[in-house]
Amino acid sequence: MLDILYGVLVGPLKDMAGSPAFLAEVVIGGLAAGLMYSLVALGFVLIYKASGVFNFAQGVMVLFAALTLVGLMERGAPLVLALLLTMAVMGALAFAIERVVLRPLVNQEQIILFMATIGLNFFLEGFGELVWGSNVKRLDVGIPDSSFMVWGVQVNRLELTAAITAAVLVAVMAVFFQRTRIGRALRAVADDHEAALSIGIPLNTIWIVVWSAAGLVAIVAGIMWGAKSGVQFSLSLIALKALPVLILGGFESVPGAIVGGLIIGVGEKLAEVYWGPLVGGAIENWFAYVLALAFLLVRPQGLFGERIIERV
């Protein structure tokens, strides 16, 4: 028994030390995947900060944005025009969500808003399939899926581009919502809708801005994930991987979404490569959820979340 435990714990560490170049490749791949998870999680954070509800539809928004982009390109629109039209579609979608879904539910219980996002999820999924079809679509954004060597470490061009794009967008969003007037208004709306309205903060405008920002994040995430694995309806399931990221980082923290995504991305890659062969593989599929469960037991508010103390 001790020999088995020793092999599980020490064996992978010896493998890491014996091949630093391969370890670097695994870590780089994990960082790239982690930034993509952070990008999806950022959409959840933005909506949660504005309405206090978990947006169940964020994953399908990524899918809908990718379907719209590739559908327009299949109909002859060049990439730049298709991207601009997709941004317009997601902006119009944000306006429609505010008018049809959110405005009638102002000051309702959070569970009601949550159920509304579940309905929105299934509507967008069905509407996307109706308009663009259900076949797997290839998305070519002009970035070759090939690798190059840097100091003996193999780096994938597509993953590197996706990681840089995600990092830049996450940084811009973080600065915008932490340092600008709209960001302060957003935090006020999240704390108390009625109080925000009483001091002149336009709740409806804030919601449109936030949902538009979440739509922009969905476009970039849809492009990156679609270019990597094809545009298919399983893209909406990446929202499930973003949930552990939110649990680790905190549902209201933009920096938490970044750090949580990086921890999940690197952790699952290391676990799959070095510990996977010892337990039959497929660790990558469940590692994030086990890690999130451990965090819920120790620090349920996440790394960057505020501890809530209720007095009775």
N, C-alpha and C positions, 0 to 999 in steps of 0.2 A: 504493500500500500504506500509506504514511504517512498519507494522507488518510483512509483507512478506519479505521485505528487511532485517529487523532485524533477522528474522529466517534464511535467506540464509547466512548472514554474521556471525552471532554470534552462531547459532546452531552448525555448524561443529566445531567451536573453543571449545565449551563446550564438545563435544564428544571427541576431542583430549585430553583435560585436564582430562576427566573422565576415560580414559583407556590408560595410558602411555605405557603399554606393547603392546597393539594392535597397537598403533601409531608407536612404534619402529619396529614392524613387517612390517608395510606398508612402512616405510622409508627404511628398509633394502631391501625389495623387489624392491623398486624404485631405490636404489643405484645399485643393481645387474643388473636391466634392463638398467640403465643409462650407466654402464660400457660396456655393450654389444652394445648399440647405439654408444658409443665413439669408440669402436673397428671398427665398420663399417665406421663411419665418418673418422677415421684415414686413411683408404684406399683412400677416396676422397681427403683428405688433401695432401697426398703424391703425387698423380698424379697431383693435381692442382699446387703444388709448383714446380714441374718439367716441366710442359708444359703450365701452365696458363689456362687450360681448365677443365671444370667440366666433370668427367668421368661418363657418363651415364651408363656404363656397370659394375660399381662396384658391384651393387646388384646382377646381374646375375653371376658375378665371384664368389660371395659367394655361390650361388646355384650350379654352375658348380663344385666348389671344393667339396662341400658336396656330390653331385651326384657321382663324381669320387670315393671318399672315400668309400661310402656305396656300390657302384657298385662293387668295387674290393673286399670288404669284403663278399659280396654275392657270389662271385665267388671263395671263399675259402681262400683268403689272410688274414693272421692274422692282427690285428689292427696296429701293429708297421710297418709291411711291407707295408700295404695299405697306411699308413700315409706317409711313405718315397716315395712311388710311386706317391702319389698325389702331394707331393712337387715337384717331378721331372716333373710331367705333368704341374703344374702351372709355373714352371721355363721355360719349353719349350714353354708354351703359351706366356709368357712375351717376349721371344726371337722372336717368330713368329709375335707378335704384333709390335715389334720395326721394324722388317724387312719389313713386308707387309703393315702395316698401317702408322706408324709414320715416318719412314725414307723418304718416298716419299712426306710427307707433312711438312717437315721442313720449318719454316718461313712462313707458310701459316697463314691466318686469324684464330683467335680462333674459330669462328663459324664453320669453315671447320673441325677442329679437333673435335669439339663437335659433329657434324653430323657423323663423322667417328666412335665415340664411340657409338652413337645410332645404327649404322649399326652393330657394334661389339656386342652390346647387343642382338640384335635379332638373329645374327648368333650363338652366344654361347648358347642361349636358345634353338634354334632348333637343334643344334648339340648335346647338352646334352640330349635332348629328343630322338633323333635318336639313340644314343649310349646306353643310360642307361634306356630308357623308361620313361613314364610319371606317373607311379603309385606312390602313397605316400609310402616312404620307412622308416622303423624304423632304427634308428641309436643307437646302444648300445655301449657306450664307457666304460662300467664297473662302472659307477657312479650311485648308486640307487637314484631314484627320491622320496626320503623320507625326513623327517624332524627330528630335534632334538631340545631340549630345552637348552637355555643359559640364565640364570638369569630370567627365566619366559618368555623368548621371543622365539618363534618358528622360526627356521632357516631351510631353505630347502638346503639339501646337494648339489644337482645339481646346483642350483642357486649360492650357495656360491663358488663352484668350478669354475663355469663359470666366476664369478666376479673376483676371484683371478687370474685366467688365463688371463682374459682380462686386468686386471690392470698391471700384470707383462709385458705382451707383449707391451702394450701402453707405459709403462715406458722405456722399452728397445728401442723401436722405437724412442721415444722422445730424449733419450740420443744419440742414433746413429746419428740421423739426425740433432741434434743441436750442438753436440760437436765433430764430426769427420770430417775428410777431405772431405769425400763424401758428408756430409751434407752441408758443405760450397760450394762445387761445385754445389750441387743441387740448392741452393739459387741463385747462379750466373746464372745458366741455366734458372731459372724462371724469372730473371730480364731481360735478353737479350740473346737470342740464339746466335746471331752473335758475340756479344762481348765475350761470353763464349768460342766459338770456336776459336776466335782470340788469346786468351791467353792459348790455349792448352788443354782446358777441353773437353774430349771426349763425345760429346753430346749423341751419340748412346749408349755408355756404361752406362752413367748415366740413360738414359731412361730404359734400360734393368734392372738395379739394382732397380730402383724405382718401375717398374711394377712387378718385382719379389717380392719386399717387400709388395706391395699391394696384390699380390697373396697369400703370407704367411698369411697376415691379413685375407684374404678371407677364407683361410683354417680353421683358428681358429674360426672365426665367424660362418662359416658353420657347424663346429663340435658342437659348443655350442648351436646354434639355432636349428640344426637338432636333437640333443639329447633331446632337450626340447619339440619341437613341431613336430618332424618328418621331413624328407627331402621331401619337396614338392615344386612345382613351385611357390607357394606364398612366398617362402623365398626371392625371388628377390625383393619383394615389401618392404622389410625392408630398402631398399635404400631410399624410400620415407620418412621414419621416420628419417633417418640420415640427410636429407636436413634441417629440422629445427635446428638440432644440429649444423650444419655448420653455419647457419644464426646467431645463438646465439653466437657461439665461434669465428667465423671468418674463412674464407675459407683457409687461409694460416697458421693457428696457430694450432700446435699440442696440447699445453696446452688448447687452446680454444675448441678443439674437446672433451677433457676430461671434462672440466667444463660444456660445453654445454650439453653433454650427461647426466651428473649427474643432472643438472637442469631439463631437460626434463623428465628423468626417475622418479625422486622423485615427481616432480610437477604433472605429469599425474596420478601417483598412488594415491597421496593425493586427487586430484580433483575427481577421479573416486570413491574413497571409501567414502569421506566425503561430497562432493557436488553432486555426481552423483544421489543419491536417490531423491534429491530435484528437479532435472530437467529431470527425466526419464532415467538416466543412459547414458552409451556410451560416457562419456566425454573423456575417455582415447583415443578414436579414433581420436578426433579432437583437443584436448588441445594443443598439440605440435605446430600445424599449426597456431592456434590463437596467441599463445605466440610468435612465429616467426614473425607473421604479426605485432604485437606490437613493436617488436625490429626493424623491417624494418622502421617503422614510426619514431622511436626515435633515434636509432643508427644502421643504415644500414650496417656499416662495421663490426658489431659484437663486443663482449666484448674485444677481443684481437686483432682485426683488426686495421690497421692504417687508419686514416682518410685521404682520398684522396682529395687534393686541386688542382684544375686545373685552371691555369691562362689563360685568353683569352685577 
